[in-house]
């Protein structure tokens, strides 16, 4: 029994070139995300261990927020793709607009909550933590 059969080029949904053009922005986005985290740590590394630890803690919260927004937009993209697949471009456009509005609203609400109650949220998430001022 052959599990993996050779697929001809005609049977593929996307060509290698199309897949490359589809995937390279995702790879670059992930690379930039990692580089921003590394740059954050490098910029405060001269201050001390507590500062690096604080940046690391906030970085993990930042990563969680990014993943929540990514999940939201991935789900919305599926809805848009379904409308495009059924050739209902008006509904696809409206759902894309709703996706943009909802994801922006969620992002702004999360940012507002962290600006107003950031210290309380860090205490809830990480327990006891030490607040230090930069020199």
Contact map, one row per residue, 1 for C-alpha under 8 A:
111000000000000000000000000000000000000000000000000000000000000000000000000000000000000000000000000000000000000000000000000000000000000
111110000000000000000000000000000000000000000000000000000000000000000000000000000000000000000000000000000000000000000000000000000000000
111110000000000000000000000000000000000000000000000000000000000000000000000000000000000000000000000000000000000000000000000000000000000
011111000000000000000000000000000000000000000000000000000000000000000000000000000000000000000000000000000000000000000000000000000000000
011111100000000000000000000000000000000000000000000000000000000000000000000000000000000000000000000000000000000000000000000000000000000
000111110000000000000000000000000000000000000000000000000000000000000000000000000000000000000000000000000000000000000000000000000000000
000011111011000000000000000000000000000000000000000000000000000000000000000000000000000000000000000000000000000000000000000000000000000
000001111111000000000000000000000000000000000000000000000000000000000000000000000000000000000000000000000000000000000000000000000000000
000000111111001000000000000000000000000000000000000000000000000000000000000000000000000000000000000000000000000000000000000000000000000
000000011111000000000000000000000000000000000000000000000000000000000000000000000000000000000000000000000000000000000000000000000000000
000000111111100000000000000000000000000000000000000000000000000000000000000000000000000000000000000000000000000000000000000000000000000
000000111111111000000000000000000000000000000000000000000000000000000000000000000000000000000000000000000000000000000000000000000000000
000000000011111000000000000000000000000000000000000000000000000000000000000000000000000000000000000000000000000000000000000000000000000
000000000001111101100000000000000000000000000000000000000000000000000000000000000000000000000000000000000000000000000000000000000000000
000000001001111111100000000000000000000000000000000000000000000000000000000000000000000000000000000000000000000000000000000000000000000
000000000000011111110000000000000000000000000000000000000000000000000000000000000000000000000000000000000000000000000000000000000000000
000000000000001111111000000000000000000000000000000000000000000000000000000000000000000000000000000000000000000000000000000000000000000
000000000000011111111100000000000000000000000000000000000000000000000000000000000000000000000000000000000000000000000000000000000000000
000000000000011111111110000000000000000000000000000000000000000000000000000000000000000000000000000000000000000000000000000000000000000
000000000000000111111111000000000000000000000000000000000000000000000000000000000000000000000000000000000000000000000000000000000000000
000000000000000011111111100000000000000000000000000000000000000000000000000000000000000000000000000000000000000000000000000000000000000
000000000000000001111111110000000000000000000000000000000000000000000000000000000000000000000000000000000000000000000000000000000000000
000000000000000000111111111000000000000000000000000000000000000000000000000000000000000000000000000000000000000000000000000000000000000
000000000000000000011111111100000000000000000000000000000000000000000000000000000000000000000000000000000000000000000000000000000000000
000000000000000000001111111110000000000000000000000000000000000000000000000000000000000000000000000000000000000000000000000000000000000
000000000000000000000111111111000000000000000000000000000000000000000000000000000000000000000000000000000000000000000000000000000000000
000000000000000000000011111111100000000000000000000000000000000000000000000000000000000000000000000000000000000000000000000000000000000
000000000000000000000001111111110000000000000000000000000000000000000000000000000000000000000000000000000000000000000000000000000000000
000000000000000000000000111111111000000000000000000000000000000000000000000000000000000000000000000000000000000000000000000000000000000
000000000000000000000000011111111100000000000000000000000000000000000000000000000000000000000000000000000000000000000000000000000000000
000000000000000000000000001111111110000000000000000000000000000000000000000000000000000000000000000000000000000000000000000000000000000
000000000000000000000000000111111111000000000000000000000000000000000000000000000000000000000000000000000000000000000000000000000000000
000000000000000000000000000011111111100000000000000000000000000000000000000000000000000000000000000000000000000000000000000000000000000
000000000000000000000000000001111111110000000000000000000000000000000000000000000000000000000000000000000000000000000000000000000000000
000000000000000000000000000000111111111000000000000000000000000000000000000000000000000000000000000000000000000000000000000000000000000
000000000000000000000000000000011111111100000000000000000000000000000000000000000000000000000000000000000000000000000000000000000000000
000000000000000000000000000000001111111110000000000000000010000000000000000000000000000000000000000000000000000000000000000000000000000
000000000000000000000000000000000111111111000000000000000000000000000000000000000000000000000000000000000000000000000000000000000000000
000000000000000000000000000000000011111111100000000000000000000000000000000000000000000000000000000000000000000000000000000000000000000
000000000000000000000000000000000001111111110000000000100000000000000000000000000000000000000000000000000000000000000000000000000000000
000000000000000000000000000000000000111111111000000100110000000000000000000000000000000000000000000000000000000000000000000000000000000
000000000000000000000000000000000000011111111100000000000000000000000000000000000000000000000000000000000000000000000000000000000000000
000000000000000000000000000000000000001111111100000000000000000000000000000000000000000000000000000000000000000000000000000000000000000
000000000000000000000000000000000000000111111111001100000000000000000000000000000000000000000000000000000000000000000000000000000000000
000000000000000000000000000000000000000011111111101100000000000000000000000000000000000000000000000000000000000000000000000000000000000
000000000000000000000000000000000000000001111111000000000000000000000000000000000000000000000000000000000000000000000000000000000000000
000000000000000000000000000000000000000000011111101100000000000000000000000000000000000000000000000000000000000000000000000000000000011
000000000000000000000000000000000000000000011111111100000000000000000000000000000000000000000000000000000000000000000000000000000000000
000000000000000000000000000000000000000000001011111110000000000000000000000000000000000000000000000000000000000000000000000000000000000
000000000000000000000000000000000000000000000001111111000000000000000000000000000000000000000000000000000000000000000000000000000001000
000000000000000000000000000000000000000000011011111111100000000000000000000000000000000000000000000000000000000000000000000000000001000
000000000000000000000000000000000000000010011011111111110000000000000000000000000000000000000000000000000000000000000000000000000000000
000000000000000000000000000000000000000000000000111111111000000000000000000000000000000000000000000000000000000000000000000000000000000
000000000000000000000000000000000000000000000000011111111100000000000000000000000000000000000000000000000000000000000000000000000000000
000000000000000000000000000000000000000110000000001111111110000000000000000000000000000000000000000000000000000000000000000000000000000
000000000000000000000000000000000000000010000000000111111111000000000000000000000000000000000000000000000000000000000000000000000000000
000000000000000000000000000000000000000000000000000011111111100000000000000000000000000000000000000000000000000000000000000000000000000
000000000000000000000000000000000000000000000000000001111111110000000000000000000000000000000000000000000000000000000000000000000000000
000000000000000000000000000000000000100000000000000000111111111000000000000000000000000000000000000000000000000000000000000000000000000
000000000000000000000000000000000000000000000000000000011111111100000000000000000000000000000000000000000000000000000000000000000000000
000000000000000000000000000000000000000000000000000000001111111110000000000000000000000000000000000000000000000000000000000000000000000
000000000000000000000000000000000000000000000000000000000111111111000000000000000000000000000000000000000000000000000000000000000000000
000000000000000000000000000000000000000000000000000000000011111111100000000000000000000000000000000000000000000000000000000000000000000
000000000000000000000000000000000000000000000000000000000001111111110000000000000000000000000000000000000000000000000000000000000000000
000000000000000000000000000000000000000000000000000000000000111111111000000000000000000000000000000000000000000000000000000000000000000
000000000000000000000000000000000000000000000000000000000000011111111100000000000000000000000000000000000000000000000000000000000000000
000000000000000000000000000000000000000000000000000000000000001111111110000000000000000000000000000000000000000000000000000000000000000
000000000000000000000000000000000000000000000000000000000000000111111111000000000000000000000000000000000000000000000000000000000000000
000000000000000000000000000000000000000000000000000000000000000011111111100000000000000000000000000000100110000000000000000000000000000
000000000000000000000000000000000000000000000000000000000000000001111111110000000000000000000000000000000000000000000000000000000000000
000000000000000000000000000000000000000000000000000000000000000000111111111000000000000000000000000000000000000000000000000000000000000
000000000000000000000000000000000000000000000000000000000000000000011111111100000000000000000000000000100000000000000000000000000000000
000000000000000000000000000000000000000000000000000000000000000000001111111110000000000000000000001000100000000000000000000000000000000
000000000000000000000000000000000000000000000000000000000000000000000111111111000000000000000000000000000000000000000000000000000000000
000000000000000000000000000000000000000000000000000000000000000000000011111111100000000000000000000000000000000000000000000000000000000
000000000000000000000000000000000000000000000000000000000000000000000001111111110000000000000011001000000000000000000000000000000000000
000000000000000000000000000000000000000000000000000000000000000000000000111111111000000000000001000000000000000000000000000000000000000
000000000000000000000000000000000000000000000000000000000000000000000000011111111100000000000000000000000000000000000000000000000000000
000000000000000000000000000000000000000000000000000000000000000000000000001111111110000000010010000000000000000000000000000000000000000
000000000000000000000000000000000000000000000000000000000000000000000000000111111111000000111011000000000000000000000000000000000000000
000000000000000000000000000000000000000000000000000000000000000000000000000011111111100000010000000000000000000000000000000000000000000
000000000000000000000000000000000000000000000000000000000000000000000000000001111111110000000000000000000000000000000000000000000000000
000000000000000000000000000000000000000000000000000000000000000000000000000000111111111110110000000000000000000000000000000000000000000
000000000000000000000000000000000000000000000000000000000000000000000000000000011111111110010000000000000000000000000000000000000000000
000000000000000000000000000000000000000000000000000000000000000000000000000000001111111100000000000000000000000000000000000000000000000
000000000000000000000000000000000000000000000000000000000000000000000000000000000111111100000000000000000000000000000000000000000000000
000000000000000000000000000000000000000000000000000000000000000000000000000000000011111110000000000000000000000000000000000000000000000
000000000000000000000000000000000000000000000000000000000000000000000000000000000011111111110000000000000000000000000000000000000000000
000000000000000000000000000000000000000000000000000000000000000000000000000000000011001111111000000000000000000000000000000000000000000
000000000000000000000000000000000000000000000000000000000000000000000000000000000000000111111100000000000000000000000000000000000000000
000000000000000000000000000000000000000000000000000000000000000000000000000000010010000111111110000000000000000000000000000000000000000
000000000000000000000000000000000000000000000000000000000000000000000000000000111011000111111111000000000000000000000000000000000000000
000000000000000000000000000000000000000000000000000000000000000000000000000000010000000011111111100000000000000000000000000000000000000
000000000000000000000000000000000000000000000000000000000000000000000000000000000000000001111111110000000000000000000000000000000000000
000000000000000000000000000000000000000000000000000000000000000000000000000100110000000000111111111000000000000000000000000000000000000
000000000000000000000000000000000000000000000000000000000000000000000000000110010000000000011111111100000000000000000000000000000000000
000000000000000000000000000000000000000000000000000000000000000000000000000000000000000000001111111110000000000000000000000000000000000
000000000000000000000000000000000000000000000000000000000000000000000000000000000000000000000111111111000000000000000000000000000000000
000000000000000000000000000000000000000000000000000000000000000000000000100100000000000000000011111111100000000000000000000000000000000
000000000000000000000000000000000000000000000000000000000000000000000000000000000000000000000001111111110000000000000000000000000000000
000000000000000000000000000000000000000000000000000000000000000000000000000000000000000000000000111111111000000000000000000000000000000
000000000000000000000000000000000000000000000000000000000000000000000000000000000000000000000000011111111100000000000000000000000000000
000000000000000000000000000000000000000000000000000000000000000000001001100000000000000000000000001111111110000000000000000000000000000
000000000000000000000000000000000000000000000000000000000000000000000000000000000000000000000000000111111111000000000000000000000000000
000000000000000000000000000000000000000000000000000000000000000000000000000000000000000000000000000011111111100000000000000000000000000
000000000000000000000000000000000000000000000000000000000000000000001000000000000000000000000000000001111111110000000000000000000000000
000000000000000000000000000000000000000000000000000000000000000000001000000000000000000000000000000000111111111000000000000000000000000
000000000000000000000000000000000000000000000000000000000000000000000000000000000000000000000000000000011111111100000000000000000000000
000000000000000000000000000000000000000000000000000000000000000000000000000000000000000000000000000000001111111110000000000000000000000
000000000000000000000000000000000000000000000000000000000000000000000000000000000000000000000000000000000111111111000000000000000000000
000000000000000000000000000000000000000000000000000000000000000000000000000000000000000000000000000000000011111111100000000000000000000
000000000000000000000000000000000000000000000000000000000000000000000000000000000000000000000000000000000001111111110000000000000000000
000000000000000000000000000000000000000000000000000000000000000000000000000000000000000000000000000000000000111111111100000000000000000
000000000000000000000000000000000000000000000000000000000000000000000000000000000000000000000000000000000000011111111110100000000000000
000000000000000000000000000000000000000000000000000000000000000000000000000000000000000000000000000000000000001111111100000000000000000
000000000000000000000000000000000000000000000000000000000000000000000000000000000000000000000000000000000000000111111100000000000000000
000000000000000000000000000000000000000000000000000000000000000000000000000000000000000000000000000000000000000011111111100000000000000
000000000000000000000000000000000000000000000000000000000000000000000000000000000000000000000000000000000000000011111111110000000000000
000000000000000000000000000000000000000000000000000000000000000000000000000000000000000000000000000000000000000001001111111000000000000
000000000000000000000000000000000000000000000000000000000000000000000000000000000000000000000000000000000000000000001111111100000000000
000000000000000000000000000000000000000000000000000000000000000000000000000000000000000000000000000000000000000001001111111110000000000
000000000000000000000000000000000000000000000000000000000000000000000000000000000000000000000000000000000000000000000111111111101000000
000000000000000000000000000000000000000000000000000000000000000000000000000000000000000000000000000000000000000000000011111111111000000
000000000000000000000000000000000000000000000000000000000000000000000000000000000000000000000000000000000000000000000001111111100000000
000000000000000000000000000000000000000000000000000000000000000000000000000000000000000000000000000000000000000000000000111111100000000
000000000000000000000000000000000000000000000000000000000000000000000000000000000000000000000000000000000000000000000000011111111000000
000000000000000000000000000000000000000000000000000000000000000000000000000000000000000000000000000000000000000000000000011111111000000
000000000000000000000000000000000000000000000000000000000000000000000000000000000000000000000000000000000000000000000000001001111100000
000000000000000000000000000000000000000000000000000000000000000000000000000000000000000000000000000000000000000000000000011001111110000
000000000000000000000000000000000000000000000000000000000000000000000000000000000000000000000000000000000000000000000000000000011111000
000000000000000000000000000000000000000000000000000000000000000000000000000000000000000000000000000000000000000000000000000000001111100
000000000000000000000000000000000000000000000000011000000000000000000000000000000000000000000000000000000000000000000000000000000111110
000000000000000000000000000000000000000000000000000000000000000000000000000000000000000000000000000000000000000000000000000000000011111
000000000000000000000000000000000000000000000010000000000000000000000000000000000000000000000000000000000000000000000000000000000001111
000000000000000000000000000000000000000000000010000000000000000000000000000000000000000000000000000000000000000000000000000000000000111
